[in-house]
Amino acid sequence: MKLNKQTYIDKVKGCFTGKNIGGTIGGPYEGTRELLDIKGFKTEKGEPLPNDDLDLQLVWLQALEDQGPKHIDSEMLGEYWLSFITPYWNEYGISKTNMQRGIPPSVAGDMDNNIWKHSNGAWIRTEIWACLAPGAVDTAVKYALEDALVDHGSGEGTYATSFIAALESAAFVVNDINQLIDIGLSKVNKESRLHQTIELVRKLHAQGIDYKEVRNRIVELNKDIGDGWFQAPNNIAFVVIGLLYGNGDFKKSMLTAINCGDDTDCTAATVGSILGIMYGYEKIPNDWKEYIGDRIITCSINRGVSFRFPATIDDLVNRIEKQTQYLLNANFEKIELTDGKTEVDEQFIKSLNREFALDDERDDVRNLKYSLKPYTFKTRLGAITAIISYVDGNLVKSGETKKVEVMIVNNIKAFGNQGYEVKVEVLDHENYVCEDSAKELYSPCWTPMTKLAHSEKTTFELVAKSSKNSTDTVLFKFVIPTRGREYYVPIKFIRR
């Protein structure tokens, strides 16, 4: 597939200009619990409001520039969270505190986060991944999931992230709203509240019901999740309401989403981003573009340790464009930014509407898919990746038995298609007893018939003794005899 470079750049600029417009118009009404009747800007001309929705994406861009696309995962993004992102509100603070106590980043979003893991913090920052992977939907979703796991774990907020990242990436090559919604939904668990909520919006819209009534029906449906406030199913629904009832009109779509209330800066900014990608910067109404200007104002970044963040939309777009082909190539995507015409095959478009990572043989995508369950993290150990799950969470009290599940995945694409025997051992610990503390796992060769490159799962049972500690570390040892390597993985438990 080929994308004309100038068209691509125009769409990226449209994306972030639309986001700045939406965040600024919607910002003053954030947290409103009732229907609104907003007509436009409340702020001064040329004064975009700061917005963490955009701030965090500037940090992710710096991470990509520093580390390269192959090293961007939840573990690395967790380091950037702790270094550069200042807020401690809601899920941000919960996950950062968890990481500071030694909890792996992809587990930090689950622990003590029962309400806020269903909220909006992750899907509001997907544009960076979509713009870096235009049309490469599963690659955009891969990075967005690694991002979302850090502060939303296995919650509805992570499902929402898959949906928006897929929709935005596909919007570079698809201009039909319903087709884009289909693509987004194909990456989401059908049993999730998010999936059910979006389907209800589409059903009611098809019946010709007024958007205000649809909004009220959605609020009633999801009032059990965090009292319905700042939660992903509701606010994603408001984005979809804006897109469906706006009929492609930039202003109408954005204002409809804002007038549904709740997380108004996020819903408006996402509508603006999506339409900005679909139609490009040139199609955004001139009066709103002139009113917002080009500046980026931040509020959530620790600038005491870095001064490299872009100050304008044009600077941001330029830096994204420099990374895009590099990221596409690193992910084996056959998408080329070219000076010639855009060329998109119809079969390629059809392939976008399928389950995430279906038949995807890339090591990182396969490992991510295996780790997408509660209290689970992956850690690369040379030629293999260990998928480690706290079966019933990582909070523990004296006398309790905690189960840790381990599976080994063969990194066949990086190191060749060969099987590995792996010895796993729980090392002695003064505060835990593990009767069956040493086991062997075998990760087989991959074949086109079995498509199997992982071991069976094995479970270690650890009985907690009494302890004065607030945090325990149990060390797991992994030995790969045919590679001559030993690895040690700390497993953290929090005392309650």
N, C-alpha and C positions, 0 to 999 in steps of 0.2 A: 504494500500500500504506500502511496506517496501523498504527502501533504505539502501544498505550496507554502513556503516559509513565511511570506509576507501575510498570507491569510491566517496562518497559525499565530503569528505575532499579534495581528489585529484582534484575534479571538482571546488571546491571553490578556491583552490590555483591556479588552471588553470585560473579561472575567473580574479583574481586580478593581477596575473602575466601578463596575456594577456593585461589587462588594462594598467599596467605600461609600457609594451613594446609599445603599440600603442600610448599612450600619449607622450612617449619620442621620438619615430620616427616622429610622426606627429606634435609635438609641434613647431619646428622651422618654419613651413610653415603655421601656423594658420592665417587665414584671407586672404589667397591667392585667387584672383578672377579668375584665369585661370587654365587650365589643367596643371598638373605637370608630372614629370618623375622621381620620387623618387625611389631609389633602396634599401635604408636601413638606418641605424643609421648615424646621423651627430654628435652626442654627444660622449663624451669620455666613454670608457668602465667602467662599474660599477657606472655610474652617471645618475640615472634616473631623469628626469625633474620633478619639482613640478607641481601639476595639481589640480585645484579646483574640477575637476570631482571626484577625490578620496578624497580630503580633507573633503568635506561636509559629505561624507559617514562615515568618522571617527567620526564626531560629532554626526551623527544619531546613531551610535553604542553606543556611550557614553550615549545618551539619553535613549536608550533601557535598558542599564545596570542600569542606575539611576532610571528610572521610571517604568520599566516593560511594557510588550506589550499592556496591556489594556489601558494605558495612553498615547500611542503615537498617536497623531492626529495633525491636522494643528495648533491648539491652542498651544500645547506643543512644537511642532517643531519651532513655531514662537518665543518662549522664547529662544530656543537654537540658533536660528538665531541671535538674538540680543546680546546674551552673548558671543558666540564663533566664529562667522563668520565675518571676518574683511572687505571684499571688499564692495564697494558701486557702482560698475560699473553696468550700464544698469538695468536690472530687479532686480538685487540684491539690488541696492541702492534705487530704486523706492519702492519696497515692504518694505524694512527696514524703510525707512522714513515714509511710510504710517502707519506701526505698531507703530512707535514712536509717531504718532499723535493720537493714540487710535483706529485706524481702525482694526477690527478683522482680524487675519492672513489670513483666507480664502477669505476675500474681498480685502486684500492688493495687491494681484496679478492682480486684475482687474483695480483698480483705477489709472488713469493717466498712463496707461501702454499699450497703443493701439498697439505699434509696438513690444515691447520687450516681451509681453506675448506670442507671437508666436515663440519665439526663443528657444535656446538650453539648458538653464540652468538646467532644471529639468530632462529630459530624460537621461542626461549624468551621473546621480547619482542614478540609479535604481538598481545597482548590489547588494547593501546591502539588499534590500527588497527581491530580487529574491533568494539570497543565504540563507536568513533566512526562506524563504517559498518555498523550493524546490518542484516543482510539484504542490504546492498549489497556483495555478495561481491567483484566485480571491483574495486570501489573500495578495499575493505580490502586486497586482494591488491596493488593498485597501490602503495599506501603502504608495505606490508610489503616489497615488492621493492626499492623505493627505499632502504629501510632496510638490507636484507640485502646489497645490492650493495657497500656500503662495506667490510664486513669478510669477506664470503664470495664475492664475485665471481660466477663461473659455477659454483660448486661445489654439492655435494649439500646443503650448509647453506641455500642459496638455494631449492632445490627444496622443502626441508622447510618453509621459511617460507611459500611459496605454499600448501602443503597445510594447515598449521595455521591460517593467517589465514583461508582460505576456510572451513574447517570451523567455526571459532569465529564468524565473521560469520553463517554459515548457521544456527548453533545458536540464534540469536534467533528463528527462525521454523520450525525443523525440530527434532523431538525424537527421531528415529530414528537410532541410531548408524550403522547400515550406510548409510543414505541420506546422512548427513553425510560418511562416509568416501568415498562415491562423488563427492560434490561436491568434496571436497578433492583427490581423485585427478584430477579433470577438469582441474585447473590445473597438473598436473605432467607433465613430459616422460615418455612411456611407456618410453623407453629408459634412464631414470635408474635407478640402483641403489635409490633411495628407493622408486620406484613398484614395482619388482620385489619389494622387501622387504615392503612393505605387502600386496601381493597374496599373498605366501607366508603371511603371518600369517593372512590371511582364509581361505585354502585349508585350512590346518592346523586352524584353529578349527572350520571347517565339518565337518571329519572327526572332531571330538571329541577331538583330541589334547590332553593335559594341558598347561597353560600353561608349565610348567617345561621340558618337552621342546621346545615351540615356541621358547621363549627360547634354548635351547641351539642349536637349528637356525639361528636368526638370527645368533647370535654366530659360528658356523662359517661361514656364508655371507659375512659381511662382515669376516672377520679380516684381509683384505688392505688394508683402508682404515685407515690410521693405527693398525695393530695392533688395530683394533676398539674403541679406547678413546676415549670422549667424541665419537663420530662420529654424525652425524645419522641415517643409515639404521637403526642399531641402536636408538637411543634413541627415535626416532619409533615404531619397532616396539613398544617397551616401553609407550609411551603407548597404542597401539592394542590391545595385549594387555590392558592395564588396562581399557580401555573395553569390549572385547568380553567378557572373562571376568568383569568386574564386574557385568554385567547391570543397569546403571543404579544399583547400590548405591554411594553415595558412598564409604564407608569401604573396602569390598571392592575397588572399582576402583582407588583410590589406593594401597592397600597392595600390591595385585598388581603395579602398575607399579614401586613402590619395591623390591619383593622380586626384581625382575629385575636389580637392581644397576646399576652404572655411574653415569650422571649423575642420581642419584636425586632431588636437589632439583628439577631441571628437569622430569623426567618426572612427578613427583608434582604439581608446581605446575601443569603444563599439564592434567593430568587434572582437577585441582580447578577450574581455570578453565573448562574445557569443560562440566563438569557443573554448575558454578555458573551459567553462562549458560543452559544447557538448562532447569534446574529452578528457578533463582532462589535468592536468599539464604535465603528462608524454609524451603526444603527441605534446606538443609545441616544435618546433625545438630547439635542444640543444644549437646551437651556439647563438641564440637570448636569450635564458634563461641565459646562462653564461654571455652574454654581459650586460644584464640589472641588474643582481644580485637580491638581496632580499630586499634592503632598500626602505623605504617610505620617500620621502622628501616632506614637506608641505610648502604652501605659503599663505594660506587663513585662518589660525586658530589663534585665540587669545590664545596663550599659557601662557599669564600672569595670566589667571584664571584657567588653567588646564594643567597638565603635564601627563595625563593618556592616551594619544593617542598612538597607536601602532607604533613602529619604523621600523618594518619589516613585510613582507607579511606573514611569518609564525606566528608571534604574532597576526596579524589581523585574520587569518584563525582560530587560536585556540580560540580566543574570540568570533568569530561568531558561531563556532560549539557549544560552551557552552550555547548559547542563543537559538539555533534553535529548539530543541525539546520543550523547554519551550514555545516559541512563537507558534509553531504548536498546542500544547495542549491548549493554551489559546484561540486559534481561532477555536477550535473544529475540527481540521483537523485530519483525520484518516490516518496519515502518520507517520511512525516510523523509526527512525534511528536505525539500528540493526547490530550486528556482523555477521549475516547470509547473505544469498543471497538477492539481490534486486528482489522484486516481484511486478510487475506492471500489473494490469488487463487491458485488451484491452478496456473494457467499461469505465474505468477511463480515458484513453487517449481520447476517444471520447467526454467525458464530458468537456474537456478543451476548446473545440471549440464552445463556446456559449457566448451570451451577458453577460457582466459583471453584477453580482449580480442577475441574473435571478433566481427567486424563492428562493433566499437566505433569510433565516429568521433571521439571526444574527442581533441584534439591531444596532450595529455600522455600518455594511454594508448597512442595509436598510436606516439608517439616512444619511449616506454619499451619497447614490444614490439620495435621495430627495434633497440634497443640491447642486448637481452638475449643477448649472446654474449661470449666471452672478450675481455678487454682492449679494451673498447669503452666510450665515453662519449658523451653527448649534450650539446650546448651551444646554448642559445637565442640566436639572433642576430636580434633584431627579429622580422620577419615570417616567418622561417624557423628551422628547427632543423637543425644539422649533426650527423650521426651519424659519429663518427670512431673507426676501429678500428686498433689496432696488430696487423697481420695475424699476426705471429709473436712478439708480446710486445714489451716495451720495454727489455729488456736488450740491450746492444750492445757489440761490441768492434771495434777498428780493422780496417778492410778489409771489414767486414760490410755487406751490403745490407739495409736495413730497409724494409719496405713499410707505408705508411699508407693506409688505404682511407677514402674520404669519400663520403657520400651526403647529399643535401639533402632535407629534409621541409618541406612547405608547411603552415604553421600556419593552416589554412583557417577554423577555428572562431573564431579570435581576430580575424583581419584580412580576412576575406572570401575568396571563392573566385576567386582569380586566380593565373595562373602567374608564376613568377619565374625570370629568368635570373641565375645566380650565377657570378661569376668567382673561381676559387680559385688562389692563388699561394703557392708556397713561397719565402719571402724568402731572400736570400743568407745563407749561414752559413759561417764560417771552418772549421768542423769537419765539414761535410757537403757532398756534391755531389749535386745533383738535376738531371739532364739535361732532363727534360720537366717544368719547374717551374710551368707555368701552364696551367690547363684551365678549360673552361666546363661548367657543369651547368645543366639546366633542370628545375625542379620544376613539374609541370603542374597545371592545374585538376582538381579532384575531380569525378567524375561517378558517378551511381548504377550505371552499366554497368561502368566500370573499377575504381571504388573505389581509384583510384591518386592519391596526392598526394605522391609522392616521385620524386626523380631516379634515374637509373641510378647505379651505383657507379663510382667512378674510383679508380685506385691511383697513388700517388706512390712512387717508389723513391729512397731516400736512401742514399748510400754514405758510410760513416763514415771519416773520416781519423783519423790518430793524434791523441790529445788527452791532456792532463794533468788534464782535468776529471773529477770523479766523476759529475756530472750535466750533460747538455747540454739546451739549449732551442732548438728549431727553431720559428720563427714562421710560422704559416699566415695568409694574408690573405684575407678573404672580402669581395667587393664585390657589392652589389645595386644595379645602376644605376638601376632604376626607383624605388628608395626613397631614392637619394642617400646611402647608408650604406656605411661600411667597418667591418669588424670584424677583430680580431686574436686568434688562438687559439694559445697556447703548447703545443707538443708536447714532452713531456719524455722523454728517454732516459737510462737509468742505465748507466754504464760498468761493464764486468766484465773 
